[in-house]
Amino acid sequence: MVVSPFDLSGLSNIHCECTELVEWGSNLTSGVGNPRLTKLQASMFAFPPYIGVVIGLILSDAWFIFSSLASKNARLGFKQSLGHFPYFWNVFSILSHYCGSLPHLTSSVRKGVECFGVQLQTRSLPCFTELHNQFYVNGVKVLPAIIFELLTPVALAHWICGDGSVQRHGLILCTDSFSVQEVVLLMNVLMVRYQLLCTLREHRKGQFRIYIRESSMPQLRTLVAKHMDSSMLYKIKA
């Protein structure tokens, strides 16, 4: 049956038993093993509602990279130690729609000890290039001007999973790779948007971290606990 875009009468014979609304993105399937995408298919990939996960990852342990000098689009890379495999697999299950292959094992030597990890790489897609251009200037990771809007509770949850360090009192966010001005900006977002009491702590000369006070931990748990993998809840003492 051919239906003219200006004549919908023929649609009356189409029967559909589905009466439920599906939230956009909730039924995305894994892209693992699928063929190489065409340019048109790649341009159709978008982030919502998963952009918060990516923002949290890129604030902590993830990175954007171009696979070659000729590549026009960036891909996301993310790596965790085997000890954090449950959290890593949770992230992969969320982002597998953007991946063409399964994660792979990695190994490295630290202080004479061989360490093993797992790493994923997404496909190279325009949606990742957009974020790359916001988070990187001349190859250096920076904070985008719209970080206030980007740092949602989901993003905050994954930022904590990657860079949160549980303390006897409160929580430390390890922001060593950012400038002191950027760390202050992040701290201000936490204070203004989420009313979290924070202070700035110097870790090493020129490196600063954010300390979230113990009195704000109940508020923090309310914000992020439901977005965190159960294996990471110890970071917020939940």
N, C-alpha and C positions, 0 to 999 in steps of 0.2 A: 504494500500500500504506500503510495506516494502522497504526502500531504503538503499542500502549498503553504508557505509561511503566512499567507494572508487568508487561508481558509482552514479553520480548525474543526469543521463539522465532522471530518472523518475520524477524529479522535474519540468520538462517542462509542465506537466499537472496541476500544482498547480497554481491557479489564485489568485492574491492579488490586490485589488484596491488601497491600501494605497501606496502613493508615497512620503509621507513626512518623514523627519528624525525627530526622537524624541530624545531630549537631555536626556542623562542618568539621571535618578532620577526624571524627570519632571512628570512622570506618575505613581509615587508610590502611592499605595492606603493605606487607614488606616488599621492598624492591630487590631483595637479594636474589641473584640468579636471572633477573630480567635482562633482556638484550640492551645494548647501548641505546641511549635516548636520542631521538632526533632533536634538532634545534627547537622545533615547535614544542615538543613534549617537555623539554627542559625548561622552557620559558613559562610553562603552566604550573610549575612547582611553586608553592608559597608556604609561609610559615604558620600563621595563626591556626590553631591555638598553641603551637609548640615553640613559638619564638622565645618564650620565657626560659625554657630549658636551655636553648642555645645561648642566650645572653648570660645565664648563670655559669655555663660551661666556659665561655670565652673570658669571663671575668676571673676564672680560676685556672684550670689545667688545660683547656682546649686551645686550639690554634686554627687559623685559616692559612691555606697555602695554595699556590698554583702548581699543578703537577708538572708543568714545563714552561719554558719561556714563551712558547707559542700558545699556551692555554689562555683562553679569554675569560674563564670563570674559575672561581675559587672553590675549594672543598674544605670541609671541616674535619679536623683530626682530634682524637681524644684518646688518652691513655691512662690506665690505672694499674696499680700493682695487683697481683693475684689476690692479695688479702682483701681488696675492695671489689672482688669480682661480683658479688650480689648487686652492688650499686651500679657497677659498669654495665651489667646485663640489663638492669632496669632502664638505663639510658639508651642502650642499643635497641631495646624493644620499642621505645618511644620514637627513635630516629631511624629505624630500619627502613621506613618508607623512602628515605633519602639515600640509602646505601645500595650498592650493587653487589657487595660481597659480604661474607661473614667476617667478624673480627679475627685477628691473628695474634699469636703469641709473640712476645718480644723478650729479649734478654739484654742485660747491661751489667757492667761490673762497677760496683761502688765500694771504695775502700778495700779492694781485693776480694769482695764477695759478689758472686753472680746473683743478680736479682731478675725475677721474671715478672712479666706484666701482660696485659692484653690491650690491644689498640684497635680502634675502628677508624675507617675513613669513609666519608660520604662520597657521592658523585660530585663532580664539578657542575655547579648550577648557578644561574643568575641570582637566585635569592641569597646564596652565600656570598656572592660577589658584592651585593648591596651592603651586607653587613661588614664584609672585609673593608670596604671603602670608608665605613664609619669608624671602625676600630683600629685601623692601621694608617699611619702616616710615614712614608719613606721606610717602610718595613718595621716600624716600631709600634707596639700596641699602645693605644691611647684610649681615653674615655670620649665617647661621642657627646656632642652638645645636648642630645636628648636623653641622657642617661636617667634623668628623673622619671621620664615616662617608661623607659625600658626596664627599669629595676622593679619589676612586679614581684608579688609574693612568690611566684614560681621561680623566677630568676634568683631571688634572694635565697630560696631553699637550695638550689643547685650550687650557688656560690658558696654557701656554708658547707655543703657536702664536699666540695673540692678544696676550699681554703679555710674552713673553720677549724679552730683548735680549741677543744674543750678545756676550760680552766676550773680550778676549784671554786672560783667565784666568777661567773659570767662566761664570756666567749671572746676569743681573739679571731679576727679576720686577717689572714696573712696577705698583705697588699704590697709586698716587697718590690714588685716589678713596676709599680706606679710611682710617679713623682709625688712629693708631699702635697702639691696643689691638688692633684687628682685624688689623693687619699682624703683630703679635707672635703672635696666635693662629694665623694661617696659617703663620707660620714654625715654631711649635711643632708643628703637624701634620706638616710636612715632616720635622722632626727626629725626632719620636717615632714616627710611623707608618712613615717610609721611611728613617730613619737618615741623612738628608742633612745635611751640615754647612753651616749658614747663619749669616749675620750680618745685622744691620739697618743700612741706610745711609740717611742723610738726603739727599734729592734737592733739595728746597727747604724753606724754613722751614715746618714742620708737615706735610710730605709725606715719607713713608718708603717705601723699597723693600727687597726681599729679595735678598740676594746669596748664590747657591749656589756654594760654593767649588770650585775646580778639582779637588781631591781627590775630590769627590763626583760628578763628571761621569760616570765610568764606571757608577756605580750608577744615576744618573739615566737614562742612555741605555738601560740594561737595562730600566728600568721603563716608559719611554714611547715608545721609538723605533718599536715595532711598531704603535702607535696613532696615529702622526703621518703626515700626507701627506708624500710624498717632497720636495715643494717647501719644506717647513718643517724638514727635518732639519738644515739648516745652523745652526739656533739651538742645537742640542745638539752640534754638530760631529760628526755621524754620517755 
